[in-house]
Amino acid sequence: MGDPLPMLTAPEGPVVARTRFATMARDEDTMSTNEAIEALFIELELPFERLGEAMWVVVDESDHIESLVVYRTGTVLNFRVKVVALPEEPSAELFRTLLELNAADMVHGAYGIEEDAVVLVESLEVENLDLNELQAVIESFGIALSTHHPRISSHLPSNDAAAAN
């Protein structure tokens, strides 16, 4: 056999793997974090409006997303889009459908109930956020909204009345 492989040793002190945003997530200067998030929106050519210090609304009609709210809480970037209004007396079939979609069809995000609406939500760590991860969430939401909406809507009262006519 040949010479054994050399032993690799770690440098003195802690070793930290860093992504493009790793330092920024721990930085007390939240403005740089927000600017970096906005830079990703711009790079993806997503039209957005800043609603607050760490809150944006993204409108991406090409992906069937009318109003995606993106907000940062600490080191977490949250995504939320309203899917449909929740009926006063939601059916068990609606809840079952949402759970089935969560289990079988959702790669990024999950359906949930928030106040009087069915919403699609996702959370990502800002520390690991990159362009591909953000794009994957946006595209996943767009696909979910366009393909799941008919199935979800079929359990709403207004569709029952329309189907009877």
C-alpha positions as CSV (number, residue, x, y, z in Angstrom):
1,M,0.0,0.0,0.0
2,G,1.1,3.6,-0.4
3,D,1.6,6.3,2.1
4,P,-1.3,6.8,4.5
5,L,-3.4,9.9,4.0
6,P,-2.2,12.8,6.2
7,M,-4.1,13.5,9.3
8,L,-6.1,16.7,9.1
9,T,-6.3,18.8,12.2
10,A,-8.7,21.7,12.9
11,P,-7.2,25.1,13.5
12,E,-7.1,26.4,17.1
13,G,-10.4,27.9,18.3
14,P,-14.0,27.3,17.1
15,V,-14.6,26.4,13.5
16,V,-17.6,28.1,12.0
17,A,-19.0,27.3,8.6
18,R,-20.6,30.4,7.2
19,T,-23.0,31.1,4.4
20,R,-23.4,34.4,2.7
21,F,-25.9,35.5,5.5
22,A,-24.4,33.7,8.5
23,T,-22.7,36.8,9.9
24,M,-25.7,39.0,9.1
25,A,-28.1,36.9,11.1
26,R,-26.1,37.4,14.3
27,D,-25.4,41.1,13.5
28,E,-27.2,43.6,15.7
29,D,-27.6,45.8,12.7
30,T,-31.0,44.6,11.5
31,M,-30.9,47.0,8.6
32,S,-28.2,45.0,6.9
33,T,-30.3,41.8,7.3
34,N,-33.3,43.5,5.8
35,E,-31.3,44.9,3.0
36,A,-29.9,41.5,2.2
37,I,-33.4,40.0,2.1
38,E,-34.5,42.8,-0.2
39,A,-31.5,42.1,-2.4
40,L,-32.7,38.5,-2.8
41,F,-36.2,39.8,-3.8
42,I,-34.6,42.1,-6.4
43,E,-32.3,39.3,-7.7
44,L,-35.3,37.1,-8.2
45,E,-37.1,40.0,-9.9
46,L,-40.0,39.8,-7.3
47,P,-42.0,43.0,-7.0
48,F,-42.2,43.8,-3.3
49,E,-43.3,46.6,-1.0
50,R,-41.7,47.2,2.4
51,L,-44.5,47.4,5.0
52,G,-42.3,47.9,8.1
53,E,-38.8,47.5,9.4
54,A,-38.8,43.7,8.8
55,M,-42.0,43.1,6.8
56,W,-42.7,43.0,3.1
57,V,-45.5,42.1,0.8
58,V,-44.5,40.3,-2.4
59,V,-46.9,40.1,-5.4
60,D,-45.8,37.5,-8.0
61,E,-48.7,37.0,-10.4
62,S,-46.6,34.7,-12.6
63,D,-46.6,32.2,-9.7
64,H,-50.3,32.9,-8.8
65,I,-49.3,34.7,-5.6
66,E,-51.4,37.8,-5.0
67,S,-50.1,38.9,-1.7
68,L,-47.3,37.0,0.1
69,V,-46.4,38.6,3.4
70,V,-42.8,38.0,4.4
71,Y,-41.7,39.1,7.8
72,R,-38.6,38.5,9.9
73,T,-38.7,37.8,13.6
74,G,-35.2,37.6,15.0
75,T,-33.3,35.1,12.9
76,V,-36.4,33.5,11.3
77,L,-37.9,34.6,8.0
78,N,-41.6,33.9,7.9
79,F,-43.9,33.6,4.8
80,R,-47.7,33.8,4.9
81,V,-50.3,33.9,2.2
82,K,-54.1,33.8,2.6
83,V,-55.6,30.9,0.5
84,V,-59.3,31.3,1.2
85,A,-61.7,32.7,3.8
86,L,-62.7,30.2,6.4
87,P,-66.4,29.5,6.4
88,E,-68.3,30.2,9.7
89,E,-68.9,26.4,10.0
90,P,-66.0,24.7,8.2
91,S,-66.6,21.1,7.3
92,A,-64.5,18.2,8.5
93,E,-63.8,17.5,4.8
94,L,-62.0,20.8,4.5
95,F,-59.8,20.1,7.5
96,R,-59.1,16.6,6.2
97,T,-58.2,18.0,2.8
98,L,-55.7,20.5,4.3
99,L,-54.1,17.7,6.4
100,E,-53.8,15.4,3.4
101,L,-52.2,18.2,1.3
102,N,-49.8,18.9,4.2
103,A,-48.8,15.2,4.4
104,A,-48.6,14.4,0.7
105,D,-48.0,17.5,-1.5
106,M,-46.2,20.1,0.5
107,V,-42.4,20.4,0.1
108,H,-42.2,23.9,1.5
109,G,-44.7,25.2,3.9
110,A,-48.0,23.9,5.4
111,Y,-51.6,24.9,5.4
112,G,-53.0,26.3,8.6
113,I,-55.9,28.3,10.1
114,E,-55.3,31.9,11.1
115,E,-58.3,33.8,12.5
116,D,-60.9,33.6,9.7
117,A,-58.7,32.3,6.9
118,V,-56.9,29.2,5.5
119,V,-53.3,30.2,5.1
120,L,-50.1,28.8,3.7
121,V,-47.1,29.4,5.9
122,E,-43.3,28.6,5.9
123,S,-40.4,29.7,8.1
124,L,-36.7,29.7,7.2
125,E,-33.6,30.5,9.2
126,V,-32.1,33.7,8.0
127,E,-28.6,32.4,8.8
128,N,-29.0,29.7,6.1
129,L,-31.0,31.7,3.6
130,D,-29.8,31.8,0.1
131,L,-31.3,32.6,-3.3
132,N,-32.2,29.0,-4.2
133,E,-34.0,28.4,-0.9
134,L,-36.0,31.6,-1.2
135,Q,-36.9,30.8,-4.8
136,A,-37.9,27.3,-3.8
137,V,-40.4,28.6,-1.3
138,I,-41.9,31.1,-3.7
139,E,-42.3,28.5,-6.4
140,S,-43.7,25.9,-4.0
141,F,-46.3,28.4,-2.8
142,G,-47.2,29.3,-6.4
143,I,-47.6,25.6,-7.4
144,A,-49.6,24.9,-4.2
145,L,-51.9,27.8,-4.8
146,S,-52.6,27.0,-8.4
147,T,-53.1,23.2,-8.0
148,H,-54.6,22.9,-4.6
149,H,-57.1,25.9,-4.7
150,P,-59.8,24.0,-6.6
151,R,-59.7,21.1,-4.2
152,I,-59.8,23.3,-1.1
153,S,-62.5,25.5,-2.6
154,S,-64.7,22.5,-3.3
155,H,-65.3,22.3,0.4
156,L,-66.5,25.9,0.8
157,P,-70.3,26.7,1.1
158,S,-70.3,29.0,-1.9
159,N,-69.2,26.1,-4.1
160,D,-72.0,23.9,-2.7
161,A,-74.6,26.4,-3.8
162,A,-73.0,26.8,-7.2
163,A,-72.8,23.1,-7.7
164,A,-76.5,22.7,-6.9
165,N,-77.5,25.1,-9.7
